[in-house]
Amino acid sequence: MIDIERLAEKAAKYDIDISHCAGALAKYAEVLVEYNKKVNLTAITDPEGIENRHFIDSLLLAAQPEVAGTLVDVGTGAGFPGVVAKLFKPELNVTLMEPTGKRVDFLKYLCEQLGITKGVEFAKERAEEAARKKWRESFDVATARAVADLSMLSEYCLPLVKQGGVFIAMKGSDARAEIDGAQNAVKKLGGQFEHEKQFSLPDDSARSLIFYKKISQTSSVYPRNGGKIAKAPIK
């Protein structure tokens, strides 16, 4: 399976120490690959792919000082980056938000296998529906990876963030164009662009972390239903 020493060396290049969670990450990879044989969770199942595209990618998010308190991972899928963040920072309270029942079942099984049943909540919800229920403006941090264009993603995530909290979008090489295109949406949703951090993953693919501060409450108009968000992103 994955090579723990190799993964640790890769993480160290970003000044990330995984000595306290390396064993758990190895177990995570093992459970993921085995479960993926019966439920489609990820197309990336080779060891280096898991190390680079799943673990290092997620650790870059988890290692940010802003990631503290309560975190919601929107559209978490197989648990990236939310489960990795919990392993890296055990003190985090993490909500894994995923509308697909089979994936939620996997996440529950995974967390049991990893022994992280405390401080983890499973929300079988779409983000736009969750933000109209108990989760509205209740998180210190919201994040999402490979879910939607930033103008749409902001409407999914910012309503979940409490005032003073942060939304961190995980994006690829086209991040700057998305940042520019989402300016008005972010403002209408109560957010403010803070900064962007750019990285190259070990396989040389680009990763950007885009930070937004929640400076005011989100209007009750938002989020709209999923169909409207997709068909008519906020301009």
BALOBA-1460 file (C-alpha; in Angstrom, 3 decimals):
// residues 235
<rec num="1" residu="m" x="0.000" y="0.000" z="0.000"/>
<rec num="2" residu="i" x="1.230" y="3.554" z="0.487"/>
<rec num="3" residu="d" x="4.826" y="4.109" z="1.604"/>
<rec num="4" residu="i" x="4.699" y="5.928" z="4.952"/>
<rec num="5" residu="e" x="8.327" y="7.044" z="4.841"/>
<rec num="6" residu="r" x="7.866" y="8.392" z="1.341"/>
<rec num="7" residu="l" x="4.663" y="10.206" z="2.366"/>
<rec num="8" residu="a" x="6.411" y="11.689" z="5.414"/>
<rec num="9" residu="e" x="9.247" y="12.948" z="3.222"/>
<rec num="10" residu="k" x="6.789" y="14.542" z="0.820"/>
<rec num="11" residu="a" x="4.926" y="16.237" z="3.670"/>
<rec num="12" residu="a" x="8.179" y="17.483" z="5.200"/>
<rec num="13" residu="k" x="8.916" y="19.424" z="2.021"/>
<rec num="14" residu="y" x="5.909" y="21.579" z="2.934"/>
<rec num="15" residu="d" x="7.037" y="21.759" z="6.594"/>
<rec num="16" residu="i" x="4.250" y="19.378" z="7.603"/>
<rec num="17" residu="d" x="5.072" y="16.765" z="10.257"/>
<rec num="18" residu="i" x="2.826" y="13.692" z="10.037"/>
<rec num="19" residu="s" x="4.663" y="11.533" z="12.574"/>
<rec num="20" residu="h" x="1.614" y="11.519" z="14.885"/>
<rec num="21" residu="c" x="-0.848" y="10.399" z="12.203"/>
<rec num="22" residu="a" x="1.196" y="8.445" z="9.650"/>
<rec num="23" residu="g" x="-0.122" y="5.078" z="10.824"/>
<rec num="24" residu="a" x="-3.699" y="6.288" z="10.634"/>
<rec num="25" residu="l" x="-3.156" y="7.591" z="7.095"/>
<rec num="26" residu="a" x="-1.812" y="4.193" z="6.062"/>
<rec num="27" residu="k" x="-4.911" y="2.557" z="7.533"/>
<rec num="28" residu="y" x="-7.101" y="5.114" z="5.743"/>
<rec num="29" residu="a" x="-5.532" y="4.198" z="2.395"/>
<rec num="30" residu="e" x="-6.011" y="0.503" z="3.076"/>
<rec num="31" residu="v" x="-9.697" y="0.902" z="3.968"/>
<rec num="32" residu="l" x="-10.301" y="3.231" z="1.006"/>
<rec num="33" residu="v" x="-8.844" y="0.879" z="-1.596"/>
<rec num="34" residu="e" x="-10.662" y="-2.163" z="-0.227"/>
<rec num="35" residu="y" x="-14.042" y="-0.403" z="0.087"/>
<rec num="36" residu="n" x="-13.636" y="1.154" z="-3.362"/>
<rec num="37" residu="k" x="-13.921" y="-2.325" z="-4.854"/>
<rec num="38" residu="k" x="-17.644" y="-2.375" z="-4.017"/>
<rec num="39" residu="v" x="-18.545" y="1.347" z="-3.908"/>
<rec num="40" residu="n" x="-17.150" y="3.916" z="-6.340"/>
<rec num="41" residu="l" x="-15.396" y="6.411" z="-4.081"/>
<rec num="42" residu="t" x="-12.363" y="7.500" z="-6.089"/>
<rec num="43" residu="a" x="-10.633" y="6.888" z="-9.398"/>
<rec num="44" residu="i" x="-7.286" y="7.344" z="-7.665"/>
<rec num="45" residu="t" x="-6.235" y="4.061" z="-6.073"/>
<rec num="46" residu="d" x="-2.523" y="3.725" z="-6.840"/>
<rec num="47" residu="p" x="-0.235" y="4.383" z="-3.853"/>
<rec num="48" residu="e" x="1.480" y="7.531" z="-5.129"/>
<rec num="49" residu="g" x="-1.789" y="8.904" z="-6.427"/>
<rec num="50" residu="i" x="-3.335" y="8.521" z="-2.988"/>
<rec num="51" residu="e" x="-0.278" y="10.079" z="-1.361"/>
<rec num="52" residu="n" x="-0.153" y="13.078" z="-3.702"/>
<rec num="53" residu="r" x="-3.712" y="13.825" z="-4.791"/>
<rec num="54" residu="h" x="-5.528" y="12.817" z="-1.611"/>
<rec num="55" residu="f" x="-3.221" y="13.009" z="1.392"/>
<rec num="56" residu="i" x="-0.724" y="15.774" z="0.583"/>
<rec num="57" residu="d" x="-3.497" y="17.831" z="-1.002"/>
<rec num="58" residu="s" x="-5.626" y="17.482" z="2.137"/>
<rec num="59" residu="l" x="-2.693" y="18.084" z="4.488"/>
<rec num="60" residu="l" x="-1.932" y="21.402" z="2.798"/>
<rec num="61" residu="l" x="-5.404" y="22.512" z="3.863"/>
<rec num="62" residu="a" x="-5.267" y="20.894" z="7.302"/>
<rec num="63" residu="a" x="-1.934" y="22.503" z="8.184"/>
<rec num="64" residu="q" x="-3.226" y="26.054" z="7.731"/>
<rec num="65" residu="p" x="-3.483" y="27.919" z="11.067"/>
<rec num="66" residu="e" x="-6.990" y="29.106" z="10.133"/>
<rec num="67" residu="v" x="-8.204" y="25.484" z="10.279"/>
<rec num="68" residu="a" x="-9.294" y="25.332" z="13.913"/>
<rec num="69" residu="g" x="-12.428" y="24.905" z="15.988"/>
<rec num="70" residu="t" x="-15.309" y="23.558" z="13.919"/>
<rec num="71" residu="l" x="-14.826" y="22.542" z="10.294"/>
<rec num="72" residu="v" x="-17.405" y="21.519" z="7.705"/>
<rec num="73" residu="d" x="-16.184" y="19.694" z="4.606"/>
<rec num="74" residu="v" x="-18.802" y="20.253" z="1.911"/>
<rec num="75" residu="g" x="-19.205" y="17.402" z="-0.565"/>
<rec num="76" residu="t" x="-16.523" y="15.445" z="1.255"/>
<rec num="77" residu="g" x="-16.943" y="12.290" z="-0.864"/>
<rec num="78" residu="a" x="-14.420" y="9.782" z="0.468"/>
<rec num="79" residu="g" x="-13.351" y="12.144" z="3.254"/>
<rec num="80" residu="f" x="-10.935" y="14.539" z="1.578"/>
<rec num="81" residu="p" x="-9.908" y="16.827" z="3.133"/>
<rec num="82" residu="g" x="-12.126" y="16.487" z="6.228"/>
<rec num="83" residu="v" x="-11.003" y="13.120" z="7.592"/>
<rec num="84" residu="v" x="-7.344" y="13.907" z="6.920"/>
<rec num="85" residu="a" x="-7.770" y="17.212" z="8.776"/>
<rec num="86" residu="k" x="-9.231" y="15.364" z="11.769"/>
<rec num="87" residu="l" x="-6.318" y="12.916" z="11.811"/>
<rec num="88" residu="f" x="-3.796" y="15.752" z="11.534"/>
<rec num="89" residu="k" x="-5.543" y="17.947" z="14.121"/>
<rec num="90" residu="p" x="-7.424" y="15.616" z="16.510"/>
<rec num="91" residu="e" x="-8.786" y="18.605" z="18.421"/>
<rec num="92" residu="l" x="-10.878" y="19.675" z="15.417"/>
<rec num="93" residu="n" x="-14.627" y="19.110" z="15.439"/>
<rec num="94" residu="v" x="-15.389" y="18.010" z="11.897"/>
<rec num="95" residu="t" x="-18.704" y="17.727" z="10.067"/>
<rec num="96" residu="l" x="-18.522" y="15.595" z="6.939"/>
<rec num="97" residu="m" x="-21.280" y="16.823" z="4.625"/>
<rec num="98" residu="e" x="-22.144" y="14.434" z="1.824"/>
<rec num="99" residu="p" x="-25.562" y="13.838" z="0.186"/>
<rec num="100" residu="t" x="-24.819" y="10.339" z="-1.142"/>
<rec num="101" residu="g" x="-25.898" y="7.644" z="1.290"/>
<rec num="102" residu="k" x="-23.360" y="5.027" z="0.188"/>
<rec num="103" residu="r" x="-20.528" y="7.471" z="0.735"/>
<rec num="104" residu="v" x="-21.852" y="8.442" z="4.154"/>
<rec num="105" residu="d" x="-21.947" y="4.748" z="5.048"/>
<rec num="106" residu="f" x="-18.301" y="4.505" z="4.010"/>
<rec num="107" residu="l" x="-17.358" y="7.564" z="6.052"/>
<rec num="108" residu="k" x="-18.979" y="6.108" z="9.170"/>
<rec num="109" residu="y" x="-17.202" y="2.793" z="8.650"/>
<rec num="110" residu="l" x="-13.896" y="4.561" z="7.960"/>
<rec num="111" residu="c" x="-14.048" y="6.697" z="11.094"/>
<rec num="112" residu="e" x="-14.853" y="3.635" z="13.185"/>
<rec num="113" residu="q" x="-11.838" y="1.842" z="11.723"/>
<rec num="114" residu="l" x="-9.642" y="4.858" z="12.411"/>
<rec num="115" residu="g" x="-10.957" y="5.336" z="15.952"/>
<rec num="116" residu="i" x="-12.121" y="8.921" z="15.378"/>
<rec num="117" residu="t" x="-15.779" y="8.635" z="16.330"/>
<rec num="118" residu="k" x="-15.575" y="11.587" z="18.765"/>
<rec num="119" residu="g" x="-15.618" y="15.061" z="17.296"/>
<rec num="120" residu="v" x="-16.935" y="13.849" z="13.943"/>
<rec num="121" residu="e" x="-20.488" y="14.422" z="12.703"/>
<rec num="122" residu="f" x="-22.005" y="13.040" z="9.518"/>
<rec num="123" residu="a" x="-24.454" y="15.224" z="7.624"/>
<rec num="124" residu="k" x="-26.264" y="13.434" z="4.809"/>
<rec num="125" residu="e" x="-27.237" y="16.757" z="3.303"/>
<rec num="126" residu="r" x="-26.786" y="18.996" z="0.338"/>
<rec num="127" residu="a" x="-25.024" y="22.137" z="1.468"/>
<rec num="128" residu="e" x="-27.743" y="24.480" z="0.240"/>
<rec num="129" residu="e" x="-30.313" y="22.566" z="2.284"/>
<rec num="130" residu="a" x="-28.086" y="22.233" z="5.337"/>
<rec num="131" residu="a" x="-27.582" y="26.006" z="5.420"/>
<rec num="132" residu="r" x="-31.322" y="26.475" z="5.880"/>
<rec num="133" residu="k" x="-31.351" y="24.149" z="8.903"/>
<rec num="134" residu="k" x="-29.365" y="23.805" z="12.124"/>
<rec num="135" residu="w" x="-26.007" y="24.215" z="10.395"/>
<rec num="136" residu="r" x="-26.566" y="27.778" z="9.177"/>
<rec num="137" residu="e" x="-23.686" y="30.057" z="10.190"/>
<rec num="138" residu="s" x="-22.444" y="27.547" z="12.749"/>
<rec num="139" residu="f" x="-18.897" y="26.706" z="11.611"/>
<rec num="140" residu="d" x="-15.549" y="28.399" z="12.124"/>
<rec num="141" residu="v" x="-14.292" y="26.987" z="8.830"/>
<rec num="142" residu="a" x="-15.934" y="25.655" z="5.677"/>
<rec num="143" residu="t" x="-13.993" y="24.006" z="2.884"/>
<rec num="144" residu="a" x="-14.703" y="22.115" z="-0.317"/>
<rec num="145" residu="r" x="-12.620" y="20.380" z="-2.956"/>
<rec num="146" residu="a" x="-13.607" y="19.766" z="-6.583"/>
<rec num="147" residu="v" x="-17.274" y="20.587" z="-6.044"/>
<rec num="148" residu="a" x="-18.203" y="23.557" z="-8.265"/>
<rec num="149" residu="d" x="-17.088" y="26.836" z="-9.790"/>
<rec num="150" residu="l" x="-16.174" y="29.356" z="-7.096"/>
<rec num="151" residu="s" x="-19.190" y="31.587" z="-7.700"/>
<rec num="152" residu="m" x="-21.470" y="28.614" z="-6.999"/>
<rec num="153" residu="l" x="-19.239" y="27.155" z="-4.304"/>
<rec num="154" residu="s" x="-19.424" y="30.390" z="-2.340"/>
<rec num="155" residu="e" x="-23.196" y="30.079" z="-2.142"/>
<rec num="156" residu="y" x="-22.876" y="26.513" z="-0.899"/>
<rec num="157" residu="c" x="-20.248" y="27.301" z="1.734"/>
<rec num="158" residu="l" x="-20.420" y="30.878" z="3.024"/>
<rec num="159" residu="p" x="-23.943" y="30.520" z="4.519"/>
<rec num="160" residu="l" x="-22.538" y="27.735" z="6.714"/>
<rec num="161" residu="v" x="-19.766" y="29.935" z="8.165"/>
<rec num="162" residu="k" x="-20.297" y="32.003" z="11.276"/>
<rec num="163" residu="q" x="-19.408" y="35.698" z="11.253"/>
<rec num="164" residu="g" x="-15.667" y="35.981" z="11.806"/>
<rec num="165" residu="g" x="-15.069" y="32.524" z="10.367"/>
<rec num="166" residu="v" x="-13.370" y="31.551" z="7.137"/>
<rec num="167" residu="f" x="-14.206" y="29.760" z="3.903"/>
<rec num="168" residu="i" x="-11.211" y="28.077" z="2.273"/>
<rec num="169" residu="a" x="-11.763" y="26.909" z="-1.287"/>
<rec num="170" residu="m" x="-9.433" y="24.254" z="-2.719"/>
<rec num="171" residu="k" x="-8.828" y="24.973" z="-6.383"/>
<rec num="172" residu="g" x="-6.455" y="24.154" z="-9.228"/>
<rec num="173" residu="s" x="-4.510" y="26.160" z="-11.776"/>
<rec num="174" residu="d" x="-7.439" y="28.313" z="-12.959"/>
<rec num="175" residu="a" x="-8.021" y="29.830" z="-9.518"/>
<rec num="176" residu="r" x="-7.366" y="33.474" z="-10.421"/>
<rec num="177" residu="a" x="-10.082" y="33.577" z="-13.078"/>
<rec num="178" residu="e" x="-12.543" y="32.023" z="-10.628"/>
<rec num="179" residu="i" x="-11.600" y="34.499" z="-7.895"/>
<rec num="180" residu="d" x="-12.280" y="37.410" z="-10.230"/>
<rec num="181" residu="g" x="-15.566" y="35.928" z="-11.406"/>
<rec num="182" residu="a" x="-16.835" y="35.292" z="-7.877"/>
<rec num="183" residu="q" x="-16.177" y="38.743" z="-6.382"/>
<rec num="184" residu="n" x="-19.777" y="39.943" z="-6.422"/>
<rec num="185" residu="a" x="-21.167" y="36.625" z="-5.222"/>
<rec num="186" residu="v" x="-18.806" y="36.567" z="-2.265"/>
<rec num="187" residu="k" x="-19.718" y="40.132" z="-1.317"/>
<rec num="188" residu="k" x="-23.466" y="39.457" z="-1.485"/>
<rec num="189" residu="l" x="-23.005" y="36.368" z="0.706"/>
<rec num="190" residu="g" x="-21.199" y="38.294" z="3.445"/>
<rec num="191" residu="g" x="-17.666" y="37.282" z="2.547"/>
<rec num="192" residu="q" x="-14.449" y="39.121" z="1.779"/>
<rec num="193" residu="f" x="-11.438" y="37.856" z="-0.162"/>
<rec num="194" residu="e" x="-8.384" y="37.630" z="2.081"/>
<rec num="195" residu="h" x="-5.586" y="35.940" z="0.160"/>
<rec num="196" residu="e" x="-4.562" y="33.005" z="-1.994"/>
<rec num="197" residu="k" x="-1.814" y="30.466" z="-1.367"/>
<rec num="198" residu="q" x="-0.389" y="28.514" z="-4.305"/>
<rec num="199" residu="f" x="1.326" y="25.154" z="-4.136"/>
<rec num="200" residu="s" x="2.624" y="22.457" z="-6.449"/>
<rec num="201" residu="l" x="1.696" y="18.933" z="-5.407"/>
<rec num="202" residu="p" x="4.449" y="16.289" z="-5.579"/>
<rec num="203" residu="d" x="3.245" y="15.285" z="-9.049"/>
<rec num="204" residu="d" x="3.625" y="18.949" z="-10.135"/>
<rec num="205" residu="s" x="-0.112" y="19.606" z="-10.416"/>
<rec num="206" residu="a" x="-1.231" y="23.017" z="-9.161"/>
<rec num="207" residu="r" x="-3.197" y="23.653" z="-6.001"/>
<rec num="208" residu="s" x="-4.549" y="26.957" z="-4.712"/>
<rec num="209" residu="l" x="-6.095" y="27.624" z="-1.335"/>
<rec num="210" residu="i" x="-8.375" y="30.660" z="-1.502"/>
<rec num="211" residu="f" x="-9.255" y="32.302" z="1.810"/>
<rec num="212" residu="y" x="-12.436" y="34.284" z="2.445"/>
<rec num="213" residu="k" x="-13.364" y="35.961" z="5.719"/>
<rec num="214" residu="k" x="-17.035" y="35.976" z="6.752"/>
<rec num="215" residu="i" x="-17.497" y="39.629" z="7.647"/>
<rec num="216" residu="s" x="-21.288" y="39.848" z="7.859"/>
<rec num="217" residu="q" x="-24.295" y="37.585" z="8.129"/>
<rec num="218" residu="t" x="-25.598" y="36.026" z="4.938"/>
<rec num="219" residu="s" x="-28.939" y="37.370" z="3.765"/>
<rec num="220" residu="s" x="-31.857" y="35.010" z="4.330"/>
<rec num="221" residu="v" x="-32.311" y="35.020" z="0.544"/>
<rec num="222" residu="y" x="-29.298" y="32.697" z="0.336"/>
<rec num="223" residu="p" x="-28.604" y="29.924" z="-0.314"/>
<rec num="224" residu="r" x="-31.145" y="29.357" z="-3.058"/>
<rec num="225" residu="n" x="-32.085" y="25.841" z="-4.150"/>
<rec num="226" residu="g" x="-29.480" y="23.810" z="-5.997"/>
<rec num="227" residu="g" x="-31.098" y="24.193" z="-9.401"/>
<rec num="228" residu="k" x="-31.049" y="27.980" z="-9.229"/>
<rec num="229" residu="i" x="-27.467" y="28.061" z="-7.970"/>
<rec num="230" residu="a" x="-26.332" y="25.931" z="-10.922"/>
<rec num="231" residu="k" x="-28.410" y="27.664" z="-13.597"/>
<rec num="232" residu="a" x="-27.963" y="31.245" z="-12.440"/>
<rec num="233" residu="p" x="-24.867" y="31.802" z="-10.285"/>
<rec num="234" residu="i" x="-24.841" y="35.090" z="-8.406"/>
<rec num="235" residu="k" x="-23.419" y="37.853" z="-10.543"/>
